[in-house]
Amino acid sequence: MTILPAMYGDSSDAASAAILAILNLFAFLFSIIGYVISSFLLMKVFEKAGVQGKWRAWVPVYNTLVLAKLGDVSPWVVLGIVVAGVIPLLNVLAGLAGLVAFVAIAWRVNSKFGKEWPLLLLFLLGPLGIWIWLAILGFGSARFTPGIAPAPWSSSFLADKTVWNGIPVQPSQPVSAAGDIPNAGYGAPQNPGGYPPPPATGTTPPAGGYPPPPAGGATPPPPSPGTTPPPPPQY
């Protein structure tokens, strides 16, 4: 009498495990598809923003840091939120902080594309709304114009003060002078090749590019080509 319930119990457990495995497989496939869609749309936005290298949009976490820089938020603050999100007890606070940071970043990027803030209401639709928002920015006719008023947090620790090669520096970004920025990569080279500077305006350079002769009497000029120098005096 106890064999049949045991058999039914084993069969039910196996069916539940199979259904759970199928659901996990579908969830994994949907996550991959979602990431591909997000990365592709980010790539289009990065292209319009002047970011060099399409690969930046396809690297996990790093693409979020690049988007943060375009939104005038420190990528190191965003990275700290991502790290805190995998730590127990801190993940709840990190989730709230990440939501606030994402809204701030999206608001700045949205403004640089000349869009009004009501467009961000698409986020109420979840990932689908974010994809629609990125598609509007990446495929729309609006141009990326970073020269807008500084962000309200431009003087706080949230401000982006880093310079990454291949990512344009935003005009409102409070960074050091160009001479103090390593690998800025945007300024013209100073005195390329080590050549002397050009003469001042209004002056005529000497013929042939040779320096003028020294003061008179110091050294006799060389004889003209084709002439025979006089013989030395006889004593």
Backbone torsions as a table, in degrees:
resi	resn	phi	psi	omega
1	MET	NA	-21.9	-178.0
2	THR	-94.6	-4.1	-176.9
3	ILE	-76.5	-42.8	-177.0
4	LEU	-62.5	-47.3	177.1
5	PRO	-59.3	-37.5	179.6
6	ALA	-65.5	-40.6	179.3
7	MET	-65.1	-44.1	178.2
8	TYR	-63.7	-37.5	179.2
9	GLY	-64.7	-42.8	178.3
10	ASP	-64.0	-40.5	179.2
11	SER	-65.2	-40.1	179.4
12	SER	-66.1	-40.4	178.9
13	ASP	-65.0	-39.9	179.3
14	ALA	-65.6	-40.3	178.7
15	ALA	-65.6	-39.6	178.9
16	SER	-65.4	-40.8	179.0
17	ALA	-64.9	-38.8	179.3
18	ALA	-66.2	-42.2	178.7
19	ILE	-64.2	-41.6	179.0
20	LEU	-63.4	-40.1	178.8
21	ALA	-65.0	-39.6	178.6
22	ILE	-65.5	-42.4	178.9
23	LEU	-63.6	-40.8	178.1
24	ASN	-64.3	-37.5	178.4
25	LEU	-64.6	-44.3	178.2
26	PHE	-64.6	-39.5	178.3
27	ALA	-62.6	-40.2	178.5
28	PHE	-65.3	-43.7	179.7
29	LEU	-64.0	-41.7	178.9
30	PHE	-65.8	-36.5	178.2
31	SER	-65.8	-39.4	177.1
32	ILE	-64.5	-45.6	179.4
33	ILE	-62.3	-41.9	179.0
34	GLY	-63.2	-39.0	180.0
35	TYR	-68.9	-37.8	177.9
36	VAL	-63.2	-43.1	179.1
37	ILE	-63.5	-46.3	-179.4
38	SER	-62.1	-44.0	-178.5
39	SER	-65.9	-39.5	178.9
40	PHE	-63.7	-44.1	179.4
41	LEU	-67.8	-37.7	175.7
42	LEU	-62.7	-38.5	179.1
43	MET	-59.3	-41.6	178.6
44	LYS	-66.2	-39.1	177.9
45	VAL	-66.5	-42.9	179.8
46	PHE	-62.1	-39.3	179.3
47	GLU	-60.6	-44.4	-179.8
48	LYS	-70.0	-24.8	180.0
49	ALA	-86.1	-3.9	177.8
50	GLY	88.3	14.6	178.2
51	VAL	-75.3	131.0	-178.7
52	GLN	-88.8	132.1	177.7
53	GLY	95.8	108.1	179.4
54	LYS	-67.4	-23.0	-176.6
55	TRP	-62.7	-23.2	-177.6
56	ARG	-61.6	-28.2	-178.7
57	ALA	-79.2	-11.1	-174.0
58	TRP	-106.6	-2.9	-179.7
59	VAL	-91.4	120.1	-179.3
60	PRO	-57.7	145.9	179.9
61	VAL	69.5	-49.4	-178.7
62	TYR	-61.0	-38.5	179.0
63	ASN	-63.5	-32.0	176.1
64	THR	-68.9	-36.7	178.5
65	LEU	-67.0	-37.8	176.7
66	VAL	-65.2	-42.4	176.7
67	LEU	-62.3	-36.7	177.7
68	ALA	-62.4	-40.7	178.9
69	LYS	-64.7	-38.5	176.3
70	LEU	-65.8	-26.7	177.7
71	GLY	-93.3	13.3	175.3
72	ASP	62.9	28.4	175.8
73	VAL	-113.6	137.5	-177.4
74	SER	-58.7	126.2	178.4
75	PRO	-66.6	-24.2	-180.0
76	TRP	-72.0	-33.3	174.8
77	VAL	-65.7	-42.9	178.9
78	VAL	-64.4	-40.4	178.8
79	LEU	-64.3	-38.0	175.8
80	GLY	-62.9	-37.1	177.1
81	ILE	-66.2	-40.4	179.2
82	VAL	-63.8	-43.1	179.4
83	VAL	-65.1	-42.3	-179.9
84	ALA	-65.6	-23.0	-178.7
85	GLY	-69.4	-16.9	179.2
86	VAL	-102.5	5.5	179.0
87	ILE	-99.9	126.3	178.2
88	PRO	-57.1	148.7	-178.7
89	LEU	73.9	-27.6	177.8
90	LEU	-95.8	-13.4	-174.5
91	ASN	-66.1	-31.1	179.1
92	VAL	-68.0	-47.9	178.4
93	LEU	-64.5	-37.9	179.0
94	ALA	-64.9	-35.9	177.8
95	GLY	-63.5	-42.3	178.2
96	LEU	-67.6	-42.3	178.8
97	ALA	-65.0	-38.1	178.0
98	GLY	-64.6	-37.4	178.2
99	LEU	-64.5	-44.0	179.1
100	VAL	-64.3	-43.7	-179.9
101	ALA	-63.6	-40.4	-179.2
102	PHE	-65.6	-40.8	178.6
103	VAL	-63.7	-41.0	179.0
104	ALA	-64.5	-44.3	178.9
105	ILE	-62.5	-47.0	-179.2
106	ALA	-62.7	-37.9	179.3
107	TRP	-63.1	-42.3	179.7
108	ARG	-68.4	-46.2	179.2
109	VAL	-62.7	-40.9	178.1
110	ASN	-60.2	-41.6	179.9
111	SER	-68.4	-35.5	179.7
112	LYS	-69.7	-21.3	173.0
113	PHE	-89.8	5.1	177.7
114	GLY	76.3	21.3	-179.3
115	LYS	-98.5	149.1	178.7
116	GLU	-83.0	158.4	-174.6
117	TRP	-63.7	-28.8	179.2
118	PRO	-57.4	-19.2	178.0
119	LEU	-63.6	-25.5	-179.3
120	LEU	-71.7	-10.2	176.2
121	LEU	-65.2	-13.2	175.0
122	LEU	-61.7	-22.3	-178.8
123	PHE	-65.4	-17.6	177.3
124	LEU	-66.0	-17.3	177.5
125	LEU	-84.7	1.0	179.5
126	GLY	81.0	-149.9	-179.2
127	PRO	-56.0	-35.3	178.7
128	LEU	-61.4	-41.4	178.6
129	GLY	-65.5	-37.3	177.7
130	ILE	-65.8	-40.3	177.6
131	TRP	-63.4	-41.5	178.8
132	ILE	-63.3	-41.7	179.5
133	TRP	-62.6	-47.0	179.2
134	LEU	-63.9	-37.8	179.1
135	ALA	-65.5	-38.3	178.0
136	ILE	-63.4	-41.9	-180.0
137	LEU	-71.8	-43.8	-174.0
138	GLY	-75.9	-34.0	-176.0
139	PHE	-108.8	-6.4	179.6
140	GLY	-76.7	176.5	-178.8
141	SER	-86.1	-8.0	-178.4
142	ALA	-67.7	139.0	178.4
143	ARG	-96.7	152.9	178.6
144	PHE	-82.7	115.1	-178.5
145	THR	-122.3	95.7	-175.1
146	PRO	-75.4	-11.8	-176.4
147	GLY	-77.6	66.6	177.3
148	ILE	-115.0	177.0	-179.3
149	ALA	-60.9	145.7	179.8
150	PRO	-58.4	153.9	179.5
151	ALA	-69.8	154.6	178.7
152	PRO	-59.6	-24.1	-178.2
153	TRP	-99.0	18.5	-173.9
154	SER	-64.8	-19.6	179.7
155	SER	-106.7	14.0	-179.3
156	SER	-112.4	-178.9	-179.4
157	PHE	-69.4	-12.8	179.1
158	LEU	-77.7	-15.8	-175.6
159	ALA	-69.2	146.9	178.3
160	ASP	-82.3	116.3	180.0
161	LYS	-121.0	19.2	-178.2
162	THR	-105.9	157.2	177.2
163	VAL	-127.6	119.5	178.8
164	TRP	-114.7	130.3	-179.4
165	ASN	-61.8	132.2	-179.2
166	GLY	95.4	-8.8	178.8
167	ILE	-117.7	118.3	-175.0
168	PRO	-62.1	141.2	176.7
169	VAL	-75.8	131.1	-179.7
170	GLN	-76.0	142.2	-177.8
171	PRO	-57.9	-33.1	-178.9
172	SER	-87.3	6.0	-176.1
173	GLN	-76.8	121.2	-177.8
174	PRO	-79.9	78.7	-179.7
175	VAL	-109.8	174.9	179.5
176	SER	-72.7	177.6	177.3
177	ALA	-64.6	158.4	-174.6
178	ALA	-61.2	-31.4	-180.0
179	GLY	-69.9	-19.1	-179.4
180	ASP	-96.6	0.6	-175.8
181	ILE	-98.5	116.0	177.0
182	PRO	-73.5	140.0	175.6
183	ASN	59.1	32.9	178.6
184	ALA	-62.3	-47.0	169.3
185	GLY	75.5	11.8	-176.4
186	TYR	-117.6	-17.8	-178.9
187	GLY	-82.9	155.7	177.8
188	ALA	-74.6	147.2	-179.8
189	PRO	-65.2	143.8	179.8
190	GLN	-92.5	124.4	178.5
191	ASN	49.6	59.8	-177.3
192	PRO	-62.5	136.7	177.5
193	GLY	81.4	-5.1	178.1
194	GLY	75.0	18.6	-178.6
195	TYR	-77.7	153.5	179.3
196	PRO	-67.4	152.5	-179.6
197	PRO	-65.4	155.2	179.1
198	PRO	-67.2	157.3	179.0
199	PRO	-65.4	158.0	-179.6
200	ALA	-64.6	156.2	-179.1
201	THR	-62.1	134.6	178.5
202	GLY	96.2	-8.1	178.9
203	THR	-101.6	155.4	-179.7
204	THR	-110.7	122.7	-179.8
205	PRO	-68.7	151.3	178.6
206	PRO	-63.8	151.2	-178.8
207	ALA	-62.9	138.8	178.5
208	GLY	77.2	-4.0	178.0
209	GLY	78.3	10.6	-178.9
210	TYR	-89.8	152.1	178.4
211	PRO	-69.0	154.5	-179.7
212	PRO	-64.9	153.8	179.7
213	PRO	-66.7	160.2	178.5
214	PRO	-67.7	177.2	-178.0
215	ALA	-60.4	151.7	-176.6
216	GLY	-60.3	143.2	178.1
217	GLY	91.5	-12.3	-177.2
218	ALA	-78.2	-48.8	-179.1
219	THR	-141.6	128.4	180.0
220	PRO	-66.1	146.2	179.2
221	PRO	-67.8	152.4	178.7
222	PRO	-69.4	154.5	-179.6
223	PRO	-66.9	153.4	179.1
224	SER	-68.7	150.2	178.3
225	PRO	-60.3	138.4	176.3
226	GLY	90.6	-2.5	179.9
227	THR	-105.1	156.1	179.8
228	THR	-102.2	125.8	-179.9
229	PRO	-65.9	147.5	180.0
230	PRO	-64.2	150.7	177.4
231	PRO	-67.4	154.7	179.0
232	PRO	-67.2	151.1	-178.9
233	PRO	-63.9	146.6	177.9
234	GLN	-95.8	134.5	178.7
235	TYR	-112.9	NA	NA
